[in-house]
């Protein structure tokens, strides 16, 4: 079971904490405001009213053992910076931070944030899905409990045809399109430049390549099972 800490339970953090718990993760939810803590207490593994920048308290609560820590504190940019430094000192390898401006993004990355997200661009539900299943490239909820998702092709799919995979029976989802990608060069930073071609009606004999992105539709639980 994946283990997360969510520090800061405003609108974004509280939705994220509850959604991660619904996806089956163990969640430690932390905020200084008792009302915020009370709102999520019945939905997560542990909900604590405490200072999310206190290294000793965080260690006592096992935050040093989480897979991912998400910092969503909104009271001050200084508190957010301090929380990142403390989490990195605790040994948390993946720290995801909510940010308000591009300038803050750059600063937060420089002091140890592995990922920076903007609530205006990334909903808490969408972020939760991506944290639970890192293979997911993009996620769009199309109805309650169902989503259209782009996912990098799992290794076990490589070299196999749509017919052989039979994902509808195996996972309860449908592959509605395939993005075929190939490297055509490198940019000035050495990152690959990819050319994409969309196969919008995959046939039973289409073969899945290692660089493919699958566009899949199905229930959230089934999509997560495929992505993990």
N, C-alpha and C positions, 0 to 999 in steps of 0.2 A: 504494500500500500504506500502510495506517495504521501509525503508529509510536507505541509506548507505552513508558513507563518504569515499572517496578514496584519501589518502594523498600521493602524489608522483606519477607523471604521465609519468614515463619512459615507455618503451615498455610494460612491464608487467601491470603497473597501468592503462595506457591508454586503453589497450584492455579490462581489467577487468571493468573499468568504463563504457565503451560503451556497453559491453555485459550485465552488470547488467541493464542498461537502456533499452536495447532491450527486456529483460525479464519482463519489466514493473515496475521496481523499481524506486524510486526517488533517484537520485544520486547527491551528492555534491562533485565535483572534485576539488582538490587543488594542486597547485604546485608553486614553486618560479619562474619557467621559463615561460615567457609569450608565447613562441612558443608552449610549451607543452599544456598549457591551451587552446590556440587557436585551437589546433588539436581536442579537445573533446567538445568545446563549443556548437556546434550545435547538439550534441548527448546526452547531459545529462541535468538534471534539472538546475543545477547551476555550473559554472566553474569559479574558482577564482585564481588570481595570488597573493599569499600571503605566509607568513611563516606558515608552518603547525605545528610549535611548539609553536605558540603564543596563550596562553590560552584565552586571552581577545578576540582576533579576531575570534577564533574558536567558542567561546560562542555566539558572535554576529551573526555568520552565522548559528546558530542552530545545530552545531555539537553535542552539549550536548543532543540532542533529537534523534539522529540516533539509529537504531537498531544494526548496525554493523559498525565499523570503520576499514578500511584496510590501513595499513601503508606500502607503497612500496617505500619509499625514499632510494635512492642509494648513495647520496652524502657523508654520513658518518654514521658510526655505532652510534656515540654519538647522532646525530640528531634523529635517529630511537629510541634510548632509551628515549630521552627527550619527543618525541611525545607520546610514550606509557604512560609515567608517567602523562603527561598532559591530555590525553584522559581518563585515569582512574580517575583522579581528577575531570574531568567534569562529571563523572558518567556513561560513556559509558560502558555497561556491557560486550560486546563482542568485543574484539580487536584482529584482525588477522594481522600478521606481516610477511613480506617477509624477509627471512634470507639467508645468504650466506654459513654459516658453522655450523656444529653440536655444536661447542662451543658457537657460537652466539645464537643458538636455546635455549640452557639451560639458558643463561643469560637473554634473552628476556622473557622467561616464568617466571623466578623468579621475574621480575619487573612488571609483570602484563599482558603479552600477553596471551590470552586464547588459541590461535592457532598460530603455526608457519609453514609457507609453504616455500618450495624451488621452485623457478621458473623452475629449471631443472627437478623437479619431478612432478610438478603440473602446467598444463597450466592455463593461466588466464581464458580461456573459461570454463574449467572444474571446477575451483574454483567458478566462478560466478554461475554455475548451482547448485553447492552444497550449496552455501550461500543462494540462493533463495529458495531451497527446501532441508532442512536439512535431510529429510528422505533418500536422495540419498546416497548410499554407494560408488558407482563407476559409472563413466560416460564415454562413448566412442562414439565420433561422427563418424558415419559410412558414412554419406553423408551430403551435405549442408542442415541443418534444421532437420536432423533426427539422432537419437542416440539409442545406446544399453545401458540400464541403469540397475543397481542393486539398489533396493529400499526396505527398511524395510516395511513389510506388514502393511498398514494402519489399525487402530483399527476397522474401519467399515467392513474390510474384514475378521476379525477373526471368525473362525467357519463356514465360508461359502464355498461352492464349486465353482469351476471354472465356472460351468454352471450357478449357481445362480448369480454370479458377472457379467458375460457377459461384460467384460471390453472392448471388441472390439466395441460393440455398445454404451456403456456408456462413454468411454473415447477415442476411436479411436486408442487404442494400443493393442498389443498382448503380452501375457505372454508366453515366449518361454522356460522358465525353472524355477524351484523353488529350492532354497537352504534350505533344512531342517536342522535346528540347534538344538542341545540340550546340556545342560551344563553337563560336565563330571567331573568337579572338579574346584579347585581354585589355582591360582599361588601364589607365595610368597608375592605378593602385595594385595592379596585378590580379584584379578580380575577373572571373570569366564573364564574357559577354555571350549571352545565350539567344539563339534564334528559336522562336516558337512556331509550331504549326498545330492547329486544332483539328482533331478528328472528332467531329461532333456527333457522329452516329457510329460508334464502335461496332465492328462485326465480330462474329464468333471466332474468326481466325486471326484477328489482330493480336499481335504479340506485345507484351509489356516489356519496355526497355528500362534499364536502371535509372535513366534520367527523366522518365515520364512523370507527369503530375496527373493523377486521376481525379476527375470531377464526379463525385459520388453523392447520391441522395438516399436518405434513410433516417431512421430514428436515432436520436442522440446516442443512446446506449450502444446500438449496433455500429454506428460510425466510430465511436471511441474504441470499441473492441477491434475493429479493423485497423485503426491507426496505431494501436499499441503493439 
